[in-house]
Amino acid sequence: MGKKTDLKDSCSNCKQISCLNLFRHTKNGDEFIGGELYVYKLINVNKIHDEELSLFVCKNGKLFQSACFVIAPLNVALPNERIAVICNEVIRDMKASLYLAMSGHYRQATIILRCVFENFLFGLYFYAEEHIFAKNDDEKKDVQRNFKVWIKGGYRKSDKDLLDVIKRARLITKEEEKEWEKLFQNLSQFVHTILNTETGREIIYGKVKILDCYSEVKFNKDNLKEWSGYYQRLIFIILNKLLILYPFLKNKDAGILALKNIRVEFKNEKAKINNNNLDSLYKMKSHKVKEAPKSM
């Protein structure tokens, strides 16, 4: 049996290659710059002195957990539903975004949210094509074939085309359409821009002085707060739509707990956030049922 090690004995704390060292930081320099796990650890330290940070960390963790509580039973009850398959990837991307934001990669974390939003739009698009517009089994089979091609990256639709179908299916209101377009524009601006990070300090390897790896990250509360706003808005949209399209989910034990989490975590912030999707989630009623719906 090999030697038992913890994370700090692994490659993430490499002493030879600084770019691989996720715990690295300079003791005499800016204490907020370093490796990803160093910045990740800083959040917990800073929360002791800044209670507001819990709004962008703890509450988002609970919100992400609520999304898991809704998406998991959807896949159990309707494993072949197109939007359920897409949400499997959505939940992984939401976790990746959460981790990246907490470890200092704010721009990258936000770019992932754009991918999440676009994939969810495709989920609604395929839902509309199959359950609303398909007139017979042959047309439903066409949707299934298109979905398989899309999964492999061969089926393309513009964002406008997706929204047009979703609107014709009456899956969104005019107010939601404006909100979604604004959020998508906000997320898209991070694709073709950069965030300045104070990295590239001088370090010494033996007797040689060079600049350190530019991949270092820096804790930035303002960037974390901005990402958090997008993260919350997007999950509110996804949860609201899923629970409206598949109302049985809010009556499952996990769905009941998901709604309870949201009511508890955002009770004091609800008025300040002023989000229609959050308001809708607050109003949803749950009750336990014995039977799950039949596969669609």
Buried (B, 14 or more C-beta within 10 A) or exposed (E): EEEEEEEEEEEBBBEEEBEBBBBBBEEEEBEBBBBBBBBBBBBEEBBEEEEEBBBBBEBBEBBBBBBBBBBBBBBEBBEEBBBBBBBEBBBEBBBBBBBBBBBBBBBBBBBBBBBBBBBBBBBBBBBBBBBEEBEEEEEBEBBBEBBEEBBEEEBEBEBEEBBEBBBEBEBBEEEBEEBBEEBBEBBBEBEEEEEEBEBEBEBEEEEEEEEBBEBBBBBBBEBBBBBBBBBBBBBBBBBBBBBEBBBBBBBBEBBBBBBEBBBEBBEEBBEEBEBBBBBBBEEBEBEEEEEBEEEE
